[in-house]
Amino acid sequence: MNNNAIGVFDSGVGGMTVLKELMKTLPNENFVYFGDTKRFPYGSKSKESIIELTKNGIEFLISKGMKLVVIACGTATSQALEEVKDLYNIPIVGVITPTVNYIKETGKKQIGVIATAGTIRSKGWENAIINAIDDANVQSIACPLLAPMVEEGWNDNKIAELAINEYLQPFNKIDLLILGCTHYPLLTKVIRKKIGNKVEIINIGEHVAKETKNILSDRNEVAQNKKQELDIYLTETECKFNEVASKLLGKEVKAKQVKEELEFLN
């Protein structure tokens, strides 16, 4: 047993979709969320910058006493996870491998991926799928406007609908769609309207939560806290994070501003 908290890291509010699944799957765990909102979005940044920002985010969470850190960001997972995961003495969990393991079980081969430009450019999802699934056909589309819309709370309006209709138009006969950015589950309703009911939409948070639970069980580190607690830290609080996150979790969220503690990020 280990009652230390689990850390969750993202560039913005998208990682809260993963946190929601983690909180549901691991009800006796405490969580600390770090959103690097001052430097959002990561999708347009260089690989070198993303690696440094990811290391800084992980190290901030480790300074808070985490027993495990989830990189709840598709861009950081695809660009930085392999570079940073062995630098620390706690498990670092990304979003790609747990999701691809599930997709392999489905037997589906016609796979669509939508994600940030940086994630698509890295081919992180594409390579992982092709390496794991024989004869997989992967169609990948960069959707750079979607994550900023989610940050603004534009999850279900005409602007979101127009953008998604435009981005998803090129897909041809997919039977499974990966929401490869953790912001995108907040757009599921509009995405479903575009692609119809026959295509399975993958919410990566669910599979990351299951993988996290398995890792903690294997390490005998599942917590037994009687009350689940959540602390949220942002590098910039002058944004709509609290509003969007509160709606997602169904309860009031009030993030703390990180100041002196993160001077090394400035």
Backbone bond lengths (Angstrom), bond angles and torsions (degrees), N, CA, C in turn:
res aa  C-N    CA-C-N  psi(-1)  N-CA   C-N-CA  omega(-1)  CA-C   N-CA-C  phi
1 M - - - 1.465 - - 1.527 109.90 -
2 N 1.333 115.44 139.83 1.461 121.29 176.86 1.529 107.57 -144.55
3 N 1.315 117.09 110.69 1.466 121.16 -175.89 1.523 113.97 -87.62
4 N 1.333 117.01 6.45 1.461 118.99 173.22 1.526 109.75 -63.62
5 A 1.318 115.98 157.33 1.466 120.65 -174.74 1.529 112.42 -79.86
6 I 1.326 114.70 165.67 1.460 124.03 172.49 1.526 107.75 -100.10
7 G 1.324 116.81 132.27 1.456 121.20 177.63 1.517 111.26 -93.74
8 V 1.317 116.35 143.09 1.464 122.45 178.27 1.523 107.76 -130.30
9 F 1.330 116.05 128.57 1.462 121.20 -173.17 1.524 111.54 -125.15
10 D 1.331 116.19 133.90 1.466 122.04 173.00 1.524 108.50 -153.12
11 S 1.323 115.18 169.93 1.463 119.91 177.49 1.519 112.12 -78.82
12 G 1.333 117.36 -17.63 1.458 120.35 -176.68 1.511 112.08 -159.32
13 V 1.334 115.98 -139.74 1.464 121.27 -174.83 1.527 112.60 -84.12
14 G 1.337 118.03 -14.03 1.463 120.48 -176.07 1.511 114.06 -57.78
15 G 1.329 116.74 -39.00 1.459 120.24 -179.54 1.511 113.81 -62.41
16 M 1.324 116.57 -15.21 1.465 119.59 176.53 1.523 111.43 -65.55
17 T 1.336 118.37 -24.69 1.471 120.23 175.64 1.523 110.35 -67.01
18 V 1.336 116.51 -34.03 1.467 121.01 175.24 1.521 109.62 -74.35
19 L 1.318 116.89 -43.58 1.467 120.90 178.53 1.526 111.25 -56.90
20 K 1.312 117.23 -41.45 1.466 120.97 179.84 1.524 110.75 -57.49
21 E 1.335 117.01 -43.54 1.466 120.89 178.88 1.523 111.22 -69.59
22 L 1.321 117.08 -37.88 1.464 120.77 177.32 1.524 111.00 -62.00
23 M 1.320 116.87 -44.21 1.466 121.17 -179.00 1.525 111.21 -64.57
24 K 1.318 116.55 -34.51 1.463 121.04 179.21 1.528 111.22 -73.63
25 T 1.323 116.73 -41.68 1.465 121.82 -177.11 1.524 112.17 -76.19
26 L 1.335 116.62 -30.05 1.470 122.03 -176.01 1.529 109.50 -125.05
27 P 1.332 117.52 72.56 1.471 121.47 -171.47 1.520 114.95 -68.00
28 N 1.332 118.17 -16.31 1.463 120.49 -179.47 1.526 113.06 -100.82
29 E 1.333 115.78 8.97 1.461 120.41 178.55 1.527 110.92 -96.71
30 N 1.325 115.45 148.69 1.459 122.14 169.65 1.526 108.95 -97.15
31 F 1.333 115.97 153.44 1.462 120.41 -175.17 1.527 111.22 -133.84
32 V 1.328 114.44 145.86 1.463 121.76 170.16 1.526 107.12 -124.68
33 Y 1.316 116.06 124.09 1.466 122.14 -178.02 1.522 109.24 -107.97
34 F 1.330 115.27 132.98 1.460 120.49 175.49 1.519 109.38 -121.00
35 G 1.334 116.61 116.76 1.459 121.96 176.57 1.519 110.36 -111.09
36 D 1.323 115.85 119.52 1.468 120.60 -178.65 1.530 109.66 -86.01
37 T 1.321 115.39 61.20 1.462 122.14 -172.14 1.529 113.22 -65.25
38 K 1.312 116.68 -23.66 1.469 120.09 179.34 1.521 110.95 -66.77
39 R 1.332 117.23 -27.29 1.461 121.53 -175.85 1.526 112.91 -111.68
40 F 1.330 116.23 8.89 1.465 120.49 174.53 1.536 108.91 -66.64
41 P 1.375 117.53 140.91 1.465 128.19 0.72 1.528 112.01 -92.89
42 Y 1.331 116.02 154.22 1.461 121.38 175.91 1.530 111.89 -81.86
43 G 1.326 117.53 -21.86 1.465 121.31 -170.61 1.510 115.16 -59.87
44 S 1.323 117.92 -23.89 1.464 121.27 -178.60 1.527 112.75 -99.75
45 K 1.334 117.54 1.16 1.464 120.74 -176.18 1.532 111.51 -88.00
46 S 1.327 115.98 162.10 1.465 121.20 178.32 1.522 110.29 -71.57
47 K 1.326 115.81 159.02 1.465 121.20 177.87 1.524 110.70 -58.28
48 E 1.332 116.57 -41.28 1.463 120.47 -178.59 1.531 111.03 -62.67
49 S 1.323 116.33 -42.16 1.466 120.07 179.10 1.519 111.26 -65.06
50 I 1.332 116.18 -41.58 1.464 120.48 -178.65 1.527 110.62 -64.85
51 I 1.323 116.85 -39.49 1.469 120.22 177.80 1.531 110.11 -60.89
52 E 1.323 117.29 -46.96 1.463 120.66 -179.20 1.526 111.88 -64.78
53 L 1.321 116.77 -42.33 1.465 120.19 179.38 1.524 111.22 -66.10
54 T 1.327 116.10 -36.92 1.466 120.19 178.48 1.523 110.62 -66.77
55 K 1.322 116.75 -44.26 1.468 120.09 176.54 1.525 111.09 -59.24
56 N 1.314 116.56 -42.97 1.465 119.68 180.00 1.525 111.61 -63.80
57 G 1.336 116.02 -41.19 1.462 119.96 178.63 1.516 112.26 -63.75
58 I 1.332 115.94 -44.48 1.463 120.62 178.63 1.528 110.32 -62.41
59 E 1.321 116.34 -44.32 1.466 120.23 -177.18 1.529 111.97 -67.49
60 F 1.329 117.05 -33.36 1.460 119.37 173.83 1.525 110.04 -62.36
61 L 1.326 116.62 -45.62 1.466 120.07 -179.53 1.529 111.49 -66.22
62 I 1.326 116.95 -40.07 1.463 119.98 177.42 1.528 110.26 -61.79
63 S 1.332 116.78 -35.60 1.470 120.00 178.43 1.525 111.73 -64.14
64 K 1.322 116.78 -18.76 1.465 122.20 176.86 1.532 112.13 -92.02
65 G 1.345 116.51 3.37 1.461 120.05 173.76 1.513 115.82 88.82
66 M 1.337 117.65 29.65 1.461 119.99 -177.94 1.531 112.33 -70.22
67 K 1.327 115.75 148.24 1.469 121.03 175.02 1.523 111.45 -96.76
68 L 1.330 116.99 -13.98 1.467 123.66 -178.90 1.524 106.66 -162.89
69 V 1.329 116.52 145.05 1.467 120.55 176.92 1.523 109.79 -124.19
70 V 1.318 115.43 131.65 1.461 122.21 174.51 1.525 108.38 -101.63
71 I 1.329 116.42 122.16 1.464 120.54 171.54 1.520 106.52 -83.97
72 A 1.323 116.10 94.18 1.468 121.95 -174.24 1.522 110.40 -89.76
73 C 1.319 115.07 50.62 1.460 122.64 -175.19 1.520 108.07 -146.03
74 G 1.323 116.97 122.49 1.458 120.15 -179.27 1.514 112.17 -64.41
75 T 1.321 117.21 -40.51 1.461 120.65 -179.13 1.523 111.17 -65.70
76 A 1.326 117.67 -47.30 1.466 120.86 179.91 1.524 111.17 -65.47
77 T 1.337 117.19 -36.93 1.462 119.76 177.49 1.520 110.50 -63.69
78 S 1.324 117.08 -49.18 1.464 120.62 -174.80 1.523 112.75 -70.37
79 Q 1.325 117.42 -30.91 1.466 120.86 -174.36 1.524 114.12 -99.07
80 A 1.341 117.16 -24.33 1.468 118.39 -169.17 1.522 115.88 -126.99
81 L 1.327 119.04 -23.17 1.469 120.29 -171.56 1.519 112.39 -54.84
82 E 1.326 117.95 -48.69 1.465 120.49 -177.58 1.523 111.81 -63.11
83 E 1.326 116.47 -27.77 1.468 121.04 -178.69 1.527 112.67 -79.72
84 V 1.332 116.85 -25.49 1.474 119.20 -170.58 1.527 114.80 -114.24
85 K 1.330 118.05 -18.35 1.469 119.49 -167.72 1.523 114.12 -63.20
86 D 1.340 117.48 -26.95 1.464 120.09 -178.02 1.529 112.92 -95.03
87 L 1.327 116.97 6.26 1.468 120.52 -178.88 1.522 112.72 -84.37
88 Y 1.327 116.40 -10.93 1.467 120.39 -171.55 1.525 110.34 -126.89
89 N 1.322 116.16 157.51 1.470 120.31 -176.05 1.525 112.61 -96.28
90 I 1.331 116.78 18.03 1.464 121.73 172.28 1.523 108.16 -124.12
91 P 1.330 118.47 158.73 1.466 119.93 178.41 1.531 111.72 -65.86
92 I 1.336 115.54 138.57 1.464 122.89 174.20 1.531 106.34 -117.57
93 V 1.318 116.31 117.30 1.468 121.75 -173.48 1.522 109.70 -108.75
94 G 1.334 116.73 129.98 1.456 121.41 175.26 1.515 111.33 -101.46
95 V 1.332 115.90 -175.12 1.467 119.55 -175.57 1.520 113.65 -101.69
96 I 1.334 118.31 -13.63 1.463 119.66 -172.07 1.524 112.65 -80.58
97 T 1.323 118.27 -56.01 1.470 120.95 -174.05 1.528 113.64 -57.92
98 P 1.329 120.65 -47.39 1.473 119.32 178.85 1.524 112.81 -59.68
99 T 1.323 116.51 -35.45 1.462 120.55 -179.27 1.518 111.12 -71.88
100 V 1.321 117.02 -43.62 1.467 120.71 179.78 1.526 110.51 -64.74
101 N 1.320 117.61 -36.89 1.469 120.24 176.68 1.526 110.90 -59.54
102 Y 1.326 117.04 -40.16 1.470 120.20 177.07 1.527 110.83 -66.92
103 I 1.323 117.21 -44.35 1.470 120.62 -178.15 1.524 110.42 -60.28
104 K 1.311 116.50 -38.17 1.469 120.33 177.87 1.521 110.76 -58.63
105 E 1.323 116.85 -38.36 1.469 121.24 179.60 1.526 112.48 -66.87
106 T 1.336 117.46 -27.96 1.471 120.19 -178.17 1.517 112.34 -72.15
107 G 1.328 117.05 -24.52 1.457 120.74 -177.19 1.518 113.84 78.44
108 K 1.314 117.65 2.87 1.466 120.59 -178.31 1.528 110.39 -80.18
109 K 1.331 115.10 142.24 1.467 120.75 -173.59 1.524 113.78 -116.53
110 Q 1.326 117.56 -23.79 1.470 121.22 -177.88 1.527 108.12 -93.90
111 I 1.321 115.10 97.90 1.462 120.80 -166.60 1.526 111.19 -118.55
112 G 1.315 115.51 128.84 1.458 121.54 173.28 1.515 110.64 -104.14
113 V 1.322 116.26 146.04 1.464 122.11 177.08 1.524 108.66 -130.88
114 I 1.323 116.69 128.10 1.464 120.40 168.34 1.524 107.81 -117.67
115 A 1.322 115.67 138.46 1.466 120.27 -176.13 1.522 108.84 -164.41
116 T 1.331 115.96 -175.98 1.462 120.47 177.15 1.525 109.94 -70.92
117 A 1.319 115.91 165.31 1.462 120.30 179.30 1.527 111.26 -60.59
118 G 1.333 116.77 -40.11 1.458 120.26 -179.83 1.514 112.83 -64.22
119 T 1.315 116.65 -40.41 1.463 121.04 179.17 1.520 110.71 -66.62
120 I 1.314 117.32 -46.01 1.467 120.53 179.72 1.521 110.20 -63.73
121 R 1.318 116.86 -41.74 1.464 121.70 179.73 1.526 111.27 -61.26
122 S 1.314 117.27 -35.28 1.467 121.49 -178.62 1.521 113.22 -73.69
123 K 1.337 116.76 -17.89 1.472 123.35 -175.54 1.530 112.24 58.90
124 G 1.335 116.55 25.27 1.464 120.22 -178.75 1.516 113.11 -60.40
125 W 1.327 117.30 -48.40 1.470 120.50 178.01 1.518 110.91 -67.56
126 E 1.328 116.04 -46.99 1.466 120.88 -176.18 1.526 111.50 -58.89
127 N 1.324 117.14 -48.58 1.463 120.48 -178.98 1.523 111.82 -64.45
128 A 1.327 117.12 -41.53 1.469 120.35 -179.96 1.524 111.04 -63.12
129 I 1.325 116.82 -40.79 1.472 120.77 -179.69 1.517 110.84 -67.88
130 I 1.328 116.88 -47.44 1.464 120.82 -177.92 1.527 111.07 -63.49
131 N 1.330 117.18 -37.93 1.467 120.75 179.15 1.524 112.55 -69.33
132 A 1.334 116.85 -27.65 1.467 120.62 -175.15 1.520 113.67 -96.58
133 I 1.337 117.35 -26.40 1.464 120.91 -170.55 1.526 109.95 -126.21
134 D 1.326 116.34 114.65 1.462 120.92 178.73 1.528 110.37 -63.76
135 D 1.326 116.05 139.28 1.474 123.11 175.33 1.526 113.51 63.36
136 A 1.319 117.65 19.99 1.466 119.20 177.56 1.525 109.94 -70.59
137 N 1.309 115.55 139.51 1.465 121.90 174.51 1.526 107.44 -111.84
138 V 1.321 116.28 113.93 1.462 120.93 -174.32 1.526 109.97 -110.79
139 Q 1.323 115.04 125.22 1.466 121.62 173.80 1.531 107.69 -112.20
140 S 1.327 115.99 120.51 1.467 120.56 -175.09 1.523 110.83 -116.79
141 I 1.324 115.93 135.48 1.463 121.05 -179.87 1.530 109.61 -132.61
142 A 1.326 115.83 127.21 1.467 121.28 174.99 1.526 109.83 -79.66
143 C 1.320 115.98 134.15 1.473 121.95 -178.05 1.530 109.50 -128.63
144 P 1.324 117.85 69.52 1.471 120.23 -170.56 1.519 115.94 -64.65
145 L 1.322 118.90 -19.50 1.466 119.93 -178.24 1.525 113.89 -85.50
146 L 1.336 117.22 -16.48 1.467 118.92 -170.33 1.528 113.19 -70.23
147 A 1.324 117.77 -45.90 1.471 119.20 -178.76 1.532 111.96 -62.16
148 P 1.340 119.51 -44.33 1.466 118.58 175.81 1.528 113.26 -60.10
149 M 1.331 117.73 -34.09 1.464 119.76 177.29 1.521 110.89 -64.80
150 V 1.328 116.58 -40.62 1.465 120.28 178.41 1.523 110.16 -63.68
151 E 1.331 116.96 -41.72 1.465 120.25 178.40 1.530 111.39 -58.70
152 E 1.322 116.13 -29.86 1.469 121.12 179.46 1.525 112.61 -86.58
153 G 1.338 116.35 -4.22 1.456 119.66 -178.49 1.515 113.66 83.10
154 W 1.325 117.05 14.87 1.472 121.69 179.66 1.525 109.19 -90.58
155 N 1.324 116.54 69.39 1.462 121.02 -174.48 1.520 113.25 -93.13
156 D 1.313 116.20 -24.92 1.465 119.13 -171.63 1.527 109.65 -148.99
157 N 1.333 114.97 63.30 1.458 118.83 177.98 1.525 109.64 -138.21
158 K 1.305 116.74 -177.57 1.464 121.18 -175.27 1.519 111.90 -64.01
159 I 1.329 116.68 -35.69 1.465 119.90 179.81 1.525 110.33 -64.27
160 A 1.343 116.74 -45.64 1.463 120.58 177.88 1.524 110.64 -60.65
161 E 1.312 116.45 -42.47 1.463 121.01 -179.08 1.526 111.57 -63.34
162 L 1.316 117.07 -43.55 1.466 120.78 179.30 1.529 111.21 -63.73
163 A 1.333 116.54 -43.72 1.465 120.42 -179.17 1.522 111.18 -64.45
164 I 1.320 116.80 -45.33 1.465 120.78 -178.57 1.524 111.03 -66.85
165 N 1.304 117.82 -40.91 1.466 120.45 176.77 1.523 111.13 -58.70
166 E 1.322 116.26 -40.43 1.466 120.71 -179.78 1.531 111.21 -70.21
167 Y 1.327 116.95 -46.81 1.464 120.49 -177.09 1.526 112.66 -65.81
168 L 1.322 117.61 -42.95 1.464 121.10 -172.58 1.528 113.79 -84.35
169 Q 1.321 117.28 -6.72 1.461 121.40 -177.72 1.535 113.68 -54.27
170 P 1.355 119.72 -40.55 1.470 119.76 -175.82 1.529 115.58 -70.33
171 F 1.322 119.82 -14.26 1.463 120.18 -178.03 1.524 110.73 -60.74
172 N 1.337 114.59 139.11 1.460 120.70 -177.96 1.525 110.48 -127.88
173 K 1.313 117.20 106.72 1.467 124.05 172.60 1.530 112.91 55.88
174 I 1.308 117.11 54.66 1.461 119.96 172.16 1.531 109.24 -91.27
175 D 1.343 116.20 151.38 1.470 118.55 175.55 1.533 111.73 -116.25
176 L 1.333 115.64 3.89 1.463 120.38 178.31 1.521 108.07 -154.42
177 L 1.326 116.87 135.36 1.467 121.32 -179.94 1.521 109.90 -124.29
178 I 1.329 115.73 121.58 1.460 121.72 176.71 1.524 109.13 -90.42
179 L 1.316 115.86 124.26 1.463 120.76 171.67 1.522 106.36 -84.11
180 G 1.332 115.68 87.53 1.461 122.11 -167.49 1.513 115.84 -78.38
181 C 1.305 116.80 1.35 1.468 123.16 171.55 1.517 106.94 -120.18
182 T 1.318 117.10 135.36 1.469 119.43 -173.88 1.525 112.87 -70.42
183 H 1.318 118.11 -9.46 1.468 120.43 172.54 1.534 111.77 -72.59
184 Y 1.320 116.56 -29.25 1.461 120.42 -166.37 1.526 116.04 -68.36
185 P 1.341 120.70 -26.90 1.472 118.09 176.01 1.529 113.36 -56.26
186 L 1.319 117.16 -24.72 1.463 120.10 177.49 1.528 111.95 -71.52
187 L 1.330 116.55 -9.27 1.461 122.37 177.95 1.525 111.99 -108.03
188 T 1.330 117.10 11.63 1.464 121.22 -173.30 1.526 112.57 -56.01
189 K 1.302 117.23 -42.19 1.473 120.46 -177.80 1.526 111.34 -58.07
190 V 1.323 116.70 -45.30 1.465 121.09 -179.01 1.525 110.70 -72.39
191 I 1.331 116.63 -38.26 1.464 120.75 178.04 1.526 110.35 -63.48
192 R 1.315 117.13 -43.62 1.466 121.53 178.91 1.532 110.99 -60.37
193 K 1.298 116.34 -39.57 1.465 120.86 178.94 1.525 110.74 -60.74
194 K 1.327 116.84 -35.58 1.461 121.74 -178.88 1.521 112.28 -76.73
195 I 1.337 118.42 -44.92 1.469 120.21 -170.96 1.522 113.78 -95.53
196 G 1.337 118.59 -9.77 1.457 120.85 178.63 1.516 112.80 85.36
197 N 1.322 115.51 -178.17 1.469 121.45 -172.55 1.524 114.48 -91.78
198 K 1.331 118.40 -9.32 1.465 120.24 -175.74 1.526 112.94 -83.41
199 V 1.313 117.02 -20.43 1.465 121.21 -178.96 1.528 109.54 -88.81
200 E 1.334 116.68 127.10 1.465 120.54 176.95 1.524 109.49 -76.25
201 I 1.313 116.04 126.81 1.467 121.29 176.80 1.525 108.80 -98.11
202 I 1.324 115.94 125.72 1.460 121.31 -176.85 1.525 110.54 -95.34
203 N 1.318 115.38 116.37 1.467 121.97 171.69 1.526 107.26 -92.08
204 I 1.314 116.70 105.07 1.459 120.21 -170.69 1.526 113.07 -64.34
205 G 1.322 117.71 -24.67 1.461 120.52 -178.44 1.512 113.56 -58.26
206 E 1.315 116.14 -38.11 1.468 120.91 -178.94 1.520 111.29 -60.58
207 H 1.319 116.36 -40.91 1.464 120.94 -176.30 1.529 111.43 -79.94
208 V 1.317 116.72 -31.82 1.468 120.46 174.16 1.528 110.10 -65.32
209 A 1.324 116.72 -39.72 1.469 120.76 179.48 1.526 111.13 -63.43
210 K 1.326 116.85 -43.18 1.469 120.41 178.89 1.524 111.17 -63.65
211 E 1.336 116.51 -41.92 1.462 120.56 178.64 1.527 111.03 -64.09
212 T 1.318 116.36 -41.34 1.466 120.75 178.81 1.524 110.75 -62.05
213 K 1.310 116.53 -43.72 1.466 120.67 178.08 1.522 110.77 -61.17
214 N 1.332 117.23 -42.05 1.467 121.08 179.38 1.526 111.29 -63.34
215 I 1.328 116.73 -42.24 1.466 120.60 179.95 1.525 110.69 -63.14
216 L 1.316 116.96 -45.71 1.468 120.31 179.74 1.525 111.36 -64.79
217 S 1.323 116.38 -38.42 1.473 120.12 178.31 1.520 110.43 -63.72
218 D 1.334 116.97 -44.60 1.465 121.35 179.90 1.526 111.54 -62.73
219 R 1.321 116.94 -31.85 1.465 121.78 -179.26 1.532 112.52 -92.64
220 N 1.335 115.88 3.59 1.468 121.80 -177.38 1.529 110.85 54.49
221 E 1.332 115.93 44.76 1.463 120.96 -176.53 1.526 112.82 -123.02
222 V 1.319 117.66 18.98 1.464 119.98 176.00 1.525 108.63 -69.18
223 A 1.325 116.75 130.95 1.469 121.46 -176.04 1.522 111.85 -79.38
224 Q 1.319 115.14 161.52 1.468 122.07 176.48 1.527 110.03 -127.14
225 N 1.316 116.45 37.37 1.462 119.72 177.83 1.524 110.02 -65.76
226 K 1.323 117.11 139.30 1.466 120.93 -177.94 1.527 111.93 -78.49
227 K 1.338 116.44 -26.79 1.459 120.54 -179.28 1.526 109.20 -132.19
228 Q 1.314 115.81 125.84 1.461 120.30 -179.66 1.529 110.59 -74.11
229 E 1.334 115.95 131.40 1.460 120.75 179.84 1.524 110.21 -121.67
230 L 1.330 115.57 148.81 1.460 122.01 -179.16 1.523 109.97 -136.37
231 D 1.329 115.97 126.58 1.466 122.27 171.33 1.523 108.18 -116.65
232 I 1.325 116.51 137.90 1.458 121.61 -179.03 1.524 109.19 -124.12
233 Y 1.326 115.74 129.93 1.459 122.31 177.30 1.524 109.25 -121.44
234 L 1.317 116.69 134.32 1.461 122.85 177.07 1.522 109.71 -125.16
235 T 1.330 116.21 149.37 1.463 119.62 174.71 1.524 111.33 -82.52
236 E 1.331 116.99 -12.97 1.464 121.99 176.38 1.520 108.52 -150.61
237 T 1.329 116.90 117.19 1.468 120.22 -177.49 1.525 113.18 -97.97
238 E 1.340 117.02 -5.79 1.471 119.46 177.67 1.526 108.84 -81.16
239 C 1.315 115.70 68.41 1.459 122.13 -177.73 1.524 107.35 -155.88
240 K 1.312 117.14 -177.98 1.459 121.06 -176.46 1.526 112.58 -94.55
241 F 1.335 116.38 18.12 1.466 120.60 -177.11 1.524 112.02 -53.20
242 N 1.322 117.36 -53.41 1.470 120.75 -175.77 1.521 111.60 -58.27
243 E 1.314 116.48 -41.10 1.463 121.22 -179.28 1.525 111.49 -64.45
244 V 1.332 116.29 -48.90 1.467 120.70 -178.15 1.523 110.68 -68.31
245 A 1.337 117.22 -43.54 1.465 121.28 -178.61 1.522 111.90 -66.22
246 S 1.315 117.48 -38.87 1.471 121.04 179.19 1.522 110.66 -62.98
247 K 1.308 116.29 -41.95 1.467 120.78 178.64 1.524 110.70 -64.29
248 L 1.324 116.14 -40.58 1.466 120.96 -179.35 1.526 111.75 -65.85
249 L 1.327 117.21 -46.52 1.467 121.26 -176.21 1.524 113.00 -83.04
250 G 1.322 116.98 -14.88 1.463 120.29 -179.57 1.514 113.29 74.68
251 K 1.312 116.69 22.29 1.468 121.57 176.15 1.519 108.15 -155.41
252 E 1.326 115.75 160.89 1.461 119.28 -175.92 1.522 111.49 -67.80
253 V 1.307 114.80 132.53 1.454 122.39 178.07 1.525 108.38 -117.55
254 K 1.320 115.83 132.15 1.463 120.17 177.67 1.523 108.62 -132.72
255 A 1.326 115.41 104.63 1.458 120.58 -176.97 1.519 111.48 -80.30
256 K 1.336 114.64 152.81 1.458 121.47 177.18 1.526 109.44 -98.40
257 Q 1.316 115.56 142.09 1.462 121.47 177.37 1.527 109.52 -80.31
258 V 1.327 116.06 126.35 1.456 120.46 175.02 1.520 107.93 -86.85
259 K 1.318 116.74 125.43 1.468 120.17 -179.14 1.522 109.63 -120.05
260 E 1.331 115.79 -102.09 1.460 119.81 -174.65 1.518 112.44 -57.23
261 E 1.335 116.18 -30.38 1.462 119.13 -176.44 1.521 112.36 -61.63
262 L 1.349 116.76 -23.69 1.458 119.41 -176.33 1.523 112.42 -117.72
263 E 1.316 117.06 35.88 1.456 119.25 178.41 1.526 111.55 -59.83
264 F 1.331 116.56 -30.34 1.461 120.03 -177.92 1.525 112.32 -68.84
265 L 1.334 117.57 -11.36 1.464 120.29 178.91 1.524 111.93 -89.86
266 N 1.312 118.19 -12.87 1.469 120.02 -171.03 1.528 112.35 -85.57
